[in-house]
Amino acid sequence: MIGKVLIAEDHESANISVRKTMDDLGLPHIHAYYCDDALNMIRLALKENEPYHLLITDLSFEEDGSPQHLKSGEELILAARAIQPELKVLVFSGEQRPAVIGRLFSELQIDGYVRKARHDAEHLRSAIAMIGQHRRYLPEGYRQSIRQVADALTDYERAIIRQLAGGMLQKQLPDWLAAQGMQNASLRSVEKALNRARTLLEVSNNQQLVAYCKDAGLI
């Protein structure tokens, strides 16, 4: 269940919108306009043994001449999780590129993503409800984009990604493929297929590839 909420957002209109949603849900909340301030609030809450349960943050923060150590939502998430690993994180941003959103889930292990758009207050409520149940909230638009990309993955690529997700090492894949009677069982074929899949999904390594496919329900 979600308790205290910290909102890191430097745009006044978006900040007001999120705060109103928290009020409607009856959730106590505090807001910060700078990432450094948000991190200090997290530290203080931990020191007082009254930690925040959820961080809602934008990704981009405009510079206004005030010196800041943390300059983005991603940096804030990393710093916050370093001192409070169990902190839930919901990103609220205008970013809509599937590869960027996918990386937030696979690399930063965020708990939910809501895009700033029409009906975003409704999506925020849905996201918070799911996160409160210890479930991840993936936006429908993101899922649809991933499904479109997934159509381009071959059965061969899906099979080897599924084996990697199960713990098989890349160097073990040729023997497994041969045992299944599959063609293209050489290590060169495996490497070529994985490289194509990584390029298609815009990730840089097999760990991200597996996490991306799991989160998107592709395997």
MODELLER restraints for C-alpha pairs under 7 A, 6 or more apart:
rsr = mdl.restraints
at = mdl.atoms
rsr.add(forms.Gaussian(group=physical.xy_distance, feature=features.Distance(at['CA:1:A'], at['CA:132:A']), mean=4.38, stdev=0.5))
rsr.add(forms.Gaussian(group=physical.xy_distance, feature=features.Distance(at['CA:1:A'], at['CA:133:A']), mean=6.55, stdev=0.5))
rsr.add(forms.Gaussian(group=physical.xy_distance, feature=features.Distance(at['CA:2:A'], at['CA:53:A']), mean=5.89, stdev=0.5))
rsr.add(forms.Gaussian(group=physical.xy_distance, feature=features.Distance(at['CA:2:A'], at['CA:54:A']), mean=6.77, stdev=0.5))
rsr.add(forms.Gaussian(group=physical.xy_distance, feature=features.Distance(at['CA:2:A'], at['CA:132:A']), mean=5.23, stdev=0.5))
rsr.add(forms.Gaussian(group=physical.xy_distance, feature=features.Distance(at['CA:3:A'], at['CA:27:A']), mean=6.29, stdev=0.5))
rsr.add(forms.Gaussian(group=physical.xy_distance, feature=features.Distance(at['CA:3:A'], at['CA:28:A']), mean=6.88, stdev=0.5))
rsr.add(forms.Gaussian(group=physical.xy_distance, feature=features.Distance(at['CA:3:A'], at['CA:53:A']), mean=5.62, stdev=0.5))
rsr.add(forms.Gaussian(group=physical.xy_distance, feature=features.Distance(at['CA:4:A'], at['CA:27:A']), mean=6.52, stdev=0.5))
rsr.add(forms.Gaussian(group=physical.xy_distance, feature=features.Distance(at['CA:4:A'], at['CA:28:A']), mean=5.20, stdev=0.5))
rsr.add(forms.Gaussian(group=physical.xy_distance, feature=features.Distance(at['CA:4:A'], at['CA:29:A']), mean=5.72, stdev=0.5))
rsr.add(forms.Gaussian(group=physical.xy_distance, feature=features.Distance(at['CA:4:A'], at['CA:52:A']), mean=4.89, stdev=0.5))
rsr.add(forms.Gaussian(group=physical.xy_distance, feature=features.Distance(at['CA:4:A'], at['CA:53:A']), mean=5.38, stdev=0.5))
rsr.add(forms.Gaussian(group=physical.xy_distance, feature=features.Distance(at['CA:4:A'], at['CA:54:A']), mean=6.64, stdev=0.5))
rsr.add(forms.Gaussian(group=physical.xy_distance, feature=features.Distance(at['CA:5:A'], at['CA:28:A']), mean=6.22, stdev=0.5))
rsr.add(forms.Gaussian(group=physical.xy_distance, feature=features.Distance(at['CA:5:A'], at['CA:29:A']), mean=4.54, stdev=0.5))
rsr.add(forms.Gaussian(group=physical.xy_distance, feature=features.Distance(at['CA:5:A'], at['CA:30:A']), mean=6.53, stdev=0.5))
rsr.add(forms.Gaussian(group=physical.xy_distance, feature=features.Distance(at['CA:5:A'], at['CA:52:A']), mean=5.75, stdev=0.5))
rsr.add(forms.Gaussian(group=physical.xy_distance, feature=features.Distance(at['CA:5:A'], at['CA:53:A']), mean=6.06, stdev=0.5))
rsr.add(forms.Gaussian(group=physical.xy_distance, feature=features.Distance(at['CA:5:A'], at['CA:54:A']), mean=4.88, stdev=0.5))
rsr.add(forms.Gaussian(group=physical.xy_distance, feature=features.Distance(at['CA:5:A'], at['CA:55:A']), mean=5.96, stdev=0.5))
rsr.add(forms.Gaussian(group=physical.xy_distance, feature=features.Distance(at['CA:6:A'], at['CA:29:A']), mean=5.66, stdev=0.5))
rsr.add(forms.Gaussian(group=physical.xy_distance, feature=features.Distance(at['CA:6:A'], at['CA:30:A']), mean=5.12, stdev=0.5))
rsr.add(forms.Gaussian(group=physical.xy_distance, feature=features.Distance(at['CA:6:A'], at['CA:31:A']), mean=5.69, stdev=0.5))
rsr.add(forms.Gaussian(group=physical.xy_distance, feature=features.Distance(at['CA:6:A'], at['CA:52:A']), mean=6.59, stdev=0.5))
rsr.add(forms.Gaussian(group=physical.xy_distance, feature=features.Distance(at['CA:6:A'], at['CA:54:A']), mean=6.32, stdev=0.5))
rsr.add(forms.Gaussian(group=physical.xy_distance, feature=features.Distance(at['CA:6:A'], at['CA:55:A']), mean=4.91, stdev=0.5))
rsr.add(forms.Gaussian(group=physical.xy_distance, feature=features.Distance(at['CA:6:A'], at['CA:56:A']), mean=6.18, stdev=0.5))
rsr.add(forms.Gaussian(group=physical.xy_distance, feature=features.Distance(at['CA:7:A'], at['CA:30:A']), mean=6.18, stdev=0.5))
rsr.add(forms.Gaussian(group=physical.xy_distance, feature=features.Distance(at['CA:7:A'], at['CA:31:A']), mean=4.45, stdev=0.5))
rsr.add(forms.Gaussian(group=physical.xy_distance, feature=features.Distance(at['CA:7:A'], at['CA:32:A']), mean=6.12, stdev=0.5))
rsr.add(forms.Gaussian(group=physical.xy_distance, feature=features.Distance(at['CA:7:A'], at['CA:55:A']), mean=6.05, stdev=0.5))
rsr.add(forms.Gaussian(group=physical.xy_distance, feature=features.Distance(at['CA:7:A'], at['CA:56:A']), mean=4.82, stdev=0.5))
rsr.add(forms.Gaussian(group=physical.xy_distance, feature=features.Distance(at['CA:7:A'], at['CA:57:A']), mean=5.93, stdev=0.5))
rsr.add(forms.Gaussian(group=physical.xy_distance, feature=features.Distance(at['CA:8:A'], at['CA:31:A']), mean=5.83, stdev=0.5))
rsr.add(forms.Gaussian(group=physical.xy_distance, feature=features.Distance(at['CA:8:A'], at['CA:32:A']), mean=4.86, stdev=0.5))
rsr.add(forms.Gaussian(group=physical.xy_distance, feature=features.Distance(at['CA:8:A'], at['CA:33:A']), mean=5.86, stdev=0.5))
rsr.add(forms.Gaussian(group=physical.xy_distance, feature=features.Distance(at['CA:8:A'], at['CA:34:A']), mean=6.77, stdev=0.5))
rsr.add(forms.Gaussian(group=physical.xy_distance, feature=features.Distance(at['CA:8:A'], at['CA:35:A']), mean=6.61, stdev=0.5))
rsr.add(forms.Gaussian(group=physical.xy_distance, feature=features.Distance(at['CA:8:A'], at['CA:38:A']), mean=6.29, stdev=0.5))
rsr.add(forms.Gaussian(group=physical.xy_distance, feature=features.Distance(at['CA:8:A'], at['CA:56:A']), mean=6.13, stdev=0.5))
rsr.add(forms.Gaussian(group=physical.xy_distance, feature=features.Distance(at['CA:8:A'], at['CA:57:A']), mean=4.62, stdev=0.5))
rsr.add(forms.Gaussian(group=physical.xy_distance, feature=features.Distance(at['CA:8:A'], at['CA:58:A']), mean=6.55, stdev=0.5))
rsr.add(forms.Gaussian(group=physical.xy_distance, feature=features.Distance(at['CA:9:A'], at['CA:15:A']), mean=5.73, stdev=0.5))
rsr.add(forms.Gaussian(group=physical.xy_distance, feature=features.Distance(at['CA:9:A'], at['CA:32:A']), mean=6.41, stdev=0.5))
rsr.add(forms.Gaussian(group=physical.xy_distance, feature=features.Distance(at['CA:9:A'], at['CA:33:A']), mean=5.29, stdev=0.5))
rsr.add(forms.Gaussian(group=physical.xy_distance, feature=features.Distance(at['CA:9:A'], at['CA:57:A']), mean=6.01, stdev=0.5))
rsr.add(forms.Gaussian(group=physical.xy_distance, feature=features.Distance(at['CA:9:A'], at['CA:58:A']), mean=5.70, stdev=0.5))
rsr.add(forms.Gaussian(group=physical.xy_distance, feature=features.Distance(at['CA:10:A'], at['CA:33:A']), mean=4.36, stdev=0.5))
rsr.add(forms.Gaussian(group=physical.xy_distance, feature=features.Distance(at['CA:10:A'], at['CA:34:A']), mean=6.64, stdev=0.5))
rsr.add(forms.Gaussian(group=physical.xy_distance, feature=features.Distance(at['CA:10:A'], at['CA:61:A']), mean=6.22, stdev=0.5))
rsr.add(forms.Gaussian(group=physical.xy_distance, feature=features.Distance(at['CA:21:A'], at['CA:121:A']), mean=6.38, stdev=0.5))
rsr.add(forms.Gaussian(group=physical.xy_distance, feature=features.Distance(at['CA:22:A'], at['CA:29:A']), mean=6.97, stdev=0.5))
rsr.add(forms.Gaussian(group=physical.xy_distance, feature=features.Distance(at['CA:32:A'], at['CA:38:A']), mean=5.46, stdev=0.5))
rsr.add(forms.Gaussian(group=physical.xy_distance, feature=features.Distance(at['CA:35:A'], at['CA:70:A']), mean=5.68, stdev=0.5))
rsr.add(forms.Gaussian(group=physical.xy_distance, feature=features.Distance(at['CA:35:A'], at['CA:71:A']), mean=6.72, stdev=0.5))
rsr.add(forms.Gaussian(group=physical.xy_distance, feature=features.Distance(at['CA:35:A'], at['CA:76:A']), mean=5.87, stdev=0.5))
rsr.add(forms.Gaussian(group=physical.xy_distance, feature=features.Distance(at['CA:36:A'], at['CA:68:A']), mean=6.35, stdev=0.5))
rsr.add(forms.Gaussian(group=physical.xy_distance, feature=features.Distance(at['CA:36:A'], at['CA:69:A']), mean=6.45, stdev=0.5))
rsr.add(forms.Gaussian(group=physical.xy_distance, feature=features.Distance(at['CA:36:A'], at['CA:70:A']), mean=5.71, stdev=0.5))
rsr.add(forms.Gaussian(group=physical.xy_distance, feature=features.Distance(at['CA:39:A'], at['CA:76:A']), mean=6.90, stdev=0.5))
rsr.add(forms.Gaussian(group=physical.xy_distance, feature=features.Distance(at['CA:39:A'], at['CA:80:A']), mean=6.17, stdev=0.5))
rsr.add(forms.Gaussian(group=physical.xy_distance, feature=features.Distance(at['CA:42:A'], at['CA:51:A']), mean=6.84, stdev=0.5))
rsr.add(forms.Gaussian(group=physical.xy_distance, feature=features.Distance(at['CA:42:A'], at['CA:52:A']), mean=6.75, stdev=0.5))
rsr.add(forms.Gaussian(group=physical.xy_distance, feature=features.Distance(at['CA:45:A'], at['CA:51:A']), mean=4.74, stdev=0.5))
rsr.add(forms.Gaussian(group=physical.xy_distance, feature=features.Distance(at['CA:45:A'], at['CA:52:A']), mean=6.80, stdev=0.5))
rsr.add(forms.Gaussian(group=physical.xy_distance, feature=features.Distance(at['CA:53:A'], at['CA:87:A']), mean=5.76, stdev=0.5))
rsr.add(forms.Gaussian(group=physical.xy_distance, feature=features.Distance(at['CA:53:A'], at['CA:88:A']), mean=6.11, stdev=0.5))
rsr.add(forms.Gaussian(group=physical.xy_distance, feature=features.Distance(at['CA:54:A'], at['CA:87:A']), mean=6.04, stdev=0.5))
rsr.add(forms.Gaussian(group=physical.xy_distance, feature=features.Distance(at['CA:54:A'], at['CA:88:A']), mean=4.65, stdev=0.5))
rsr.add(forms.Gaussian(group=physical.xy_distance, feature=features.Distance(at['CA:54:A'], at['CA:89:A']), mean=5.70, stdev=0.5))
rsr.add(forms.Gaussian(group=physical.xy_distance, feature=features.Distance(at['CA:55:A'], at['CA:88:A']), mean=6.17, stdev=0.5))
rsr.add(forms.Gaussian(group=physical.xy_distance, feature=features.Distance(at['CA:55:A'], at['CA:89:A']), mean=4.84, stdev=0.5))
rsr.add(forms.Gaussian(group=physical.xy_distance, feature=features.Distance(at['CA:55:A'], at['CA:90:A']), mean=6.16, stdev=0.5))
rsr.add(forms.Gaussian(group=physical.xy_distance, feature=features.Distance(at['CA:56:A'], at['CA:89:A']), mean=6.03, stdev=0.5))
rsr.add(forms.Gaussian(group=physical.xy_distance, feature=features.Distance(at['CA:56:A'], at['CA:90:A']), mean=4.79, stdev=0.5))
rsr.add(forms.Gaussian(group=physical.xy_distance, feature=features.Distance(at['CA:56:A'], at['CA:91:A']), mean=5.70, stdev=0.5))
rsr.add(forms.Gaussian(group=physical.xy_distance, feature=features.Distance(at['CA:56:A'], at['CA:92:A']), mean=6.59, stdev=0.5))
rsr.add(forms.Gaussian(group=physical.xy_distance, feature=features.Distance(at['CA:57:A'], at['CA:73:A']), mean=6.09, stdev=0.5))
rsr.add(forms.Gaussian(group=physical.xy_distance, feature=features.Distance(at['CA:57:A'], at['CA:90:A']), mean=6.55, stdev=0.5))
rsr.add(forms.Gaussian(group=physical.xy_distance, feature=features.Distance(at['CA:57:A'], at['CA:91:A']), mean=5.08, stdev=0.5))
rsr.add(forms.Gaussian(group=physical.xy_distance, feature=features.Distance(at['CA:57:A'], at['CA:92:A']), mean=5.78, stdev=0.5))
rsr.add(forms.Gaussian(group=physical.xy_distance, feature=features.Distance(at['CA:58:A'], at['CA:73:A']), mean=5.63, stdev=0.5))
rsr.add(forms.Gaussian(group=physical.xy_distance, feature=features.Distance(at['CA:58:A'], at['CA:91:A']), mean=5.79, stdev=0.5))
rsr.add(forms.Gaussian(group=physical.xy_distance, feature=features.Distance(at['CA:58:A'], at['CA:92:A']), mean=5.04, stdev=0.5))
rsr.add(forms.Gaussian(group=physical.xy_distance, feature=features.Distance(at['CA:58:A'], at['CA:93:A']), mean=5.02, stdev=0.5))
rsr.add(forms.Gaussian(group=physical.xy_distance, feature=features.Distance(at['CA:59:A'], at['CA:72:A']), mean=5.66, stdev=0.5))
rsr.add(forms.Gaussian(group=physical.xy_distance, feature=features.Distance(at['CA:59:A'], at['CA:73:A']), mean=4.04, stdev=0.5))
rsr.add(forms.Gaussian(group=physical.xy_distance, feature=features.Distance(at['CA:59:A'], at['CA:74:A']), mean=6.16, stdev=0.5))
rsr.add(forms.Gaussian(group=physical.xy_distance, feature=features.Distance(at['CA:59:A'], at['CA:93:A']), mean=6.07, stdev=0.5))
rsr.add(forms.Gaussian(group=physical.xy_distance, feature=features.Distance(at['CA:60:A'], at['CA:72:A']), mean=5.27, stdev=0.5))
rsr.add(forms.Gaussian(group=physical.xy_distance, feature=features.Distance(at['CA:60:A'], at['CA:73:A']), mean=6.08, stdev=0.5))
rsr.add(forms.Gaussian(group=physical.xy_distance, feature=features.Distance(at['CA:61:A'], at['CA:71:A']), mean=6.57, stdev=0.5))
rsr.add(forms.Gaussian(group=physical.xy_distance, feature=features.Distance(at['CA:61:A'], at['CA:72:A']), mean=5.81, stdev=0.5))
rsr.add(forms.Gaussian(group=physical.xy_distance, feature=features.Distance(at['CA:70:A'], at['CA:76:A']), mean=6.25, stdev=0.5))
rsr.add(forms.Gaussian(group=physical.xy_distance, feature=features.Distance(at['CA:81:A'], at['CA:87:A']), mean=6.42, stdev=0.5))
rsr.add(forms.Gaussian(group=physical.xy_distance, feature=features.Distance(at['CA:88:A'], at['CA:111:A']), mean=6.13, stdev=0.5))
rsr.add(forms.Gaussian(group=physical.xy_distance, feature=features.Distance(at['CA:89:A'], at['CA:110:A']), mean=5.29, stdev=0.5))
rsr.add(forms.Gaussian(group=physical.xy_distance, feature=features.Distance(at['CA:89:A'], at['CA:111:A']), mean=5.35, stdev=0.5))
rsr.add(forms.Gaussian(group=physical.xy_distance, feature=features.Distance(at['CA:89:A'], at['CA:112:A']), mean=6.73, stdev=0.5))
rsr.add(forms.Gaussian(group=physical.xy_distance, feature=features.Distance(at['CA:90:A'], at['CA:110:A']), mean=6.42, stdev=0.5))
rsr.add(forms.Gaussian(group=physical.xy_distance, feature=features.Distance(at['CA:90:A'], at['CA:111:A']), mean=5.75, stdev=0.5))
rsr.add(forms.Gaussian(group=physical.xy_distance, feature=features.Distance(at['CA:90:A'], at['CA:112:A']), mean=4.66, stdev=0.5))
rsr.add(forms.Gaussian(group=physical.xy_distance, feature=features.Distance(at['CA:90:A'], at['CA:113:A']), mean=5.63, stdev=0.5))
rsr.add(forms.Gaussian(group=physical.xy_distance, feature=features.Distance(at['CA:91:A'], at['CA:112:A']), mean=6.29, stdev=0.5))
rsr.add(forms.Gaussian(group=physical.xy_distance, feature=features.Distance(at['CA:91:A'], at['CA:113:A']), mean=4.80, stdev=0.5))
rsr.add(forms.Gaussian(group=physical.xy_distance, feature=features.Distance(at['CA:91:A'], at['CA:114:A']), mean=6.25, stdev=0.5))
rsr.add(forms.Gaussian(group=physical.xy_distance, feature=features.Distance(at['CA:92:A'], at['CA:113:A']), mean=6.08, stdev=0.5))
rsr.add(forms.Gaussian(group=physical.xy_distance, feature=features.Distance(at['CA:92:A'], at['CA:114:A']), mean=4.93, stdev=0.5))
rsr.add(forms.Gaussian(group=physical.xy_distance, feature=features.Distance(at['CA:92:A'], at['CA:115:A']), mean=5.73, stdev=0.5))
rsr.add(forms.Gaussian(group=physical.xy_distance, feature=features.Distance(at['CA:92:A'], at['CA:116:A']), mean=6.43, stdev=0.5))
rsr.add(forms.Gaussian(group=physical.xy_distance, feature=features.Distance(at['CA:93:A'], at['CA:114:A']), mean=6.63, stdev=0.5))
rsr.add(forms.Gaussian(group=physical.xy_distance, feature=features.Distance(at['CA:93:A'], at['CA:115:A']), mean=5.08, stdev=0.5))
rsr.add(forms.Gaussian(group=physical.xy_distance, feature=features.Distance(at['CA:93:A'], at['CA:116:A']), mean=5.39, stdev=0.5))
rsr.add(forms.Gaussian(group=physical.xy_distance, feature=features.Distance(at['CA:94:A'], at['CA:115:A']), mean=5.26, stdev=0.5))
rsr.add(forms.Gaussian(group=physical.xy_distance, feature=features.Distance(at['CA:94:A'], at['CA:116:A']), mean=4.83, stdev=0.5))
rsr.add(forms.Gaussian(group=physical.xy_distance, feature=features.Distance(at['CA:95:A'], at['CA:115:A']), mean=6.67, stdev=0.5))
rsr.add(forms.Gaussian(group=physical.xy_distance, feature=features.Distance(at['CA:96:A'], at['CA:115:A']), mean=6.96, stdev=0.5))
rsr.add(forms.Gaussian(group=physical.xy_distance, feature=features.Distance(at['CA:98:A'], at['CA:142:A']), mean=5.92, stdev=0.5))
rsr.add(forms.Gaussian(group=physical.xy_distance, feature=features.Distance(at['CA:98:A'], at['CA:145:A']), mean=6.68, stdev=0.5))
rsr.add(forms.Gaussian(group=physical.xy_distance, feature=features.Distance(at['CA:99:A'], at['CA:201:A']), mean=6.57, stdev=0.5))
rsr.add(forms.Gaussian(group=physical.xy_distance, feature=features.Distance(at['CA:99:A'], at['CA:202:A']), mean=5.72, stdev=0.5))
rsr.add(forms.Gaussian(group=physical.xy_distance, feature=features.Distance(at['CA:102:A'], at['CA:212:A']), mean=5.98, stdev=0.5))
rsr.add(forms.Gaussian(group=physical.xy_distance, feature=features.Distance(at['CA:104:A'], at['CA:110:A']), mean=6.12, stdev=0.5))
rsr.add(forms.Gaussian(group=physical.xy_distance, feature=features.Distance(at['CA:106:A'], at['CA:208:A']), mean=5.84, stdev=0.5))
rsr.add(forms.Gaussian(group=physical.xy_distance, feature=features.Distance(at['CA:106:A'], at['CA:211:A']), mean=5.25, stdev=0.5))
rsr.add(forms.Gaussian(group=physical.xy_distance, feature=features.Distance(at['CA:106:A'], at['CA:212:A']), mean=5.84, stdev=0.5))
rsr.add(forms.Gaussian(group=physical.xy_distance, feature=features.Distance(at['CA:111:A'], at['CA:131:A']), mean=6.46, stdev=0.5))
rsr.add(forms.Gaussian(group=physical.xy_distance, feature=features.Distance(at['CA:111:A'], at['CA:136:A']), mean=4.85, stdev=0.5))
rsr.add(forms.Gaussian(group=physical.xy_distance, feature=features.Distance(at['CA:111:A'], at['CA:137:A']), mean=6.40, stdev=0.5))
rsr.add(forms.Gaussian(group=physical.xy_distance, feature=features.Distance(at['CA:112:A'], at['CA:127:A']), mean=6.35, stdev=0.5))
rsr.add(forms.Gaussian(group=physical.xy_distance, feature=features.Distance(at['CA:112:A'], at['CA:136:A']), mean=5.46, stdev=0.5))
rsr.add(forms.Gaussian(group=physical.xy_distance, feature=features.Distance(at['CA:112:A'], at['CA:137:A']), mean=4.35, stdev=0.5))
rsr.add(forms.Gaussian(group=physical.xy_distance, feature=features.Distance(at['CA:112:A'], at['CA:138:A']), mean=5.95, stdev=0.5))
rsr.add(forms.Gaussian(group=physical.xy_distance, feature=features.Distance(at['CA:113:A'], at['CA:137:A']), mean=6.38, stdev=0.5))
rsr.add(forms.Gaussian(group=physical.xy_distance, feature=features.Distance(at['CA:113:A'], at['CA:138:A']), mean=6.02, stdev=0.5))
rsr.add(forms.Gaussian(group=physical.xy_distance, feature=features.Distance(at['CA:113:A'], at['CA:139:A']), mean=6.37, stdev=0.5))
rsr.add(forms.Gaussian(group=physical.xy_distance, feature=features.Distance(at['CA:114:A'], at['CA:120:A']), mean=6.92, stdev=0.5))
rsr.add(forms.Gaussian(group=physical.xy_distance, feature=features.Distance(at['CA:114:A'], at['CA:123:A']), mean=6.48, stdev=0.5))
rsr.add(forms.Gaussian(group=physical.xy_distance, feature=features.Distance(at['CA:114:A'], at['CA:124:A']), mean=6.41, stdev=0.5))
rsr.add(forms.Gaussian(group=physical.xy_distance, feature=features.Distance(at['CA:114:A'], at['CA:139:A']), mean=6.27, stdev=0.5))
rsr.add(forms.Gaussian(group=physical.xy_distance, feature=features.Distance(at['CA:127:A'], at['CA:137:A']), mean=5.35, stdev=0.5))
rsr.add(forms.Gaussian(group=physical.xy_distance, feature=features.Distance(at['CA:130:A'], at['CA:136:A']), mean=6.52, stdev=0.5))
rsr.add(forms.Gaussian(group=physical.xy_distance, feature=features.Distance(at['CA:130:A'], at['CA:137:A']), mean=6.28, stdev=0.5))
rsr.add(forms.Gaussian(group=physical.xy_distance, feature=features.Distance(at['CA:131:A'], at['CA:137:A']), mean=6.82, stdev=0.5))
rsr.add(forms.Gaussian(group=physical.xy_distance, feature=features.Distance(at['CA:143:A'], at['CA:216:A']), mean=6.37, stdev=0.5))
rsr.add(forms.Gaussian(group=physical.xy_distance, feature=features.Distance(at['CA:146:A'], at['CA:216:A']), mean=6.60, stdev=0.5))
rsr.add(forms.Gaussian(group=physical.xy_distance, feature=features.Distance(at['CA:150:A'], at['CA:218:A']), mean=6.73, stdev=0.5))
rsr.add(forms.Gaussian(group=physical.xy_distance, feature=features.Distance(at['CA:153:A'], at['CA:197:A']), mean=6.88, stdev=0.5))
rsr.add(forms.Gaussian(group=physical.xy_distance, feature=features.Distance(at['CA:157:A'], at['CA:193:A']), mean=5.92, stdev=0.5))
rsr.add(forms.Gaussian(group=physical.xy_distance, feature=features.Distance(at['CA:157:A'], at['CA:194:A']), mean=6.85, stdev=0.5))
rsr.add(forms.Gaussian(group=physical.xy_distance, feature=features.Distance(at['CA:157:A'], at['CA:197:A']), mean=6.99, stdev=0.5))
rsr.add(forms.Gaussian(group=physical.xy_distance, feature=features.Distance(at['CA:158:A'], at['CA:219:A']), mean=6.83, stdev=0.5))
rsr.add(forms.Gaussian(group=physical.xy_distance, feature=features.Distance(at['CA:161:A'], at['CA:210:A']), mean=6.38, stdev=0.5))
rsr.add(forms.Gaussian(group=physical.xy_distance, feature=features.Distance(at['CA:162:A'], at['CA:219:A']), mean=5.98, stdev=0.5))
rsr.add(forms.Gaussian(group=physical.xy_distance, feature=features.Distance(at['CA:164:A'], at['CA:170:A']), mean=6.97, stdev=0.5))
rsr.add(forms.Gaussian(group=physical.xy_distance, feature=features.Distance(at['CA:165:A'], at['CA:210:A']), mean=5.76, stdev=0.5))
rsr.add(forms.Gaussian(group=physical.xy_distance, feature=features.Distance(at['CA:171:A'], at['CA:187:A']), mean=6.96, stdev=0.5))
rsr.add(forms.Gaussian(group=physical.xy_distance, feature=features.Distance(at['CA:174:A'], at['CA:185:A']), mean=4.75, stdev=0.5))
rsr.add(forms.Gaussian(group=physical.xy_distance, feature=features.Distance(at['CA:174:A'], at['CA:186:A']), mean=5.32, stdev=0.5))
rsr.add(forms.Gaussian(group=physical.xy_distance, feature=features.Distance(at['CA:174:A'], at['CA:187:A']), mean=5.66, stdev=0.5))
rsr.add(forms.Gaussian(group=physical.xy_distance, feature=features.Distance(at['CA:177:A'], at['CA:185:A']), mean=5.27, stdev=0.5))
rsr.add(forms.Gaussian(group=physical.xy_distance, feature=features.Distance(at['CA:178:A'], at['CA:185:A']), mean=5.57, stdev=0.5))
rsr.add(forms.Gaussian(group=physical.xy_distance, feature=features.Distance(at['CA:198:A'], at['CA:204:A']), mean=6.34, stdev=0.5))
rsr.add(forms.Gaussian(group=physical.xy_distance, feature=features.Distance(at['CA:198:A'], at['CA:205:A']), mean=6.92, stdev=0.5))
rsr.add(forms.Gaussian(group=physical.xy_distance, feature=features.Distance(at['CA:198:A'], at['CA:209:A']), mean=6.19, stdev=0.5))
rsr.add(forms.Gaussian(group=physical.xy_distance, feature=features.Distance(at['CA:203:A'], at['CA:209:A']), mean=6.12, stdev=0.5))
rsr.add(forms.Gaussian(group=physical.xy_distance, feature=features.Distance(at['CA:213:A'], at['CA:219:A']), mean=5.95, stdev=0.5))
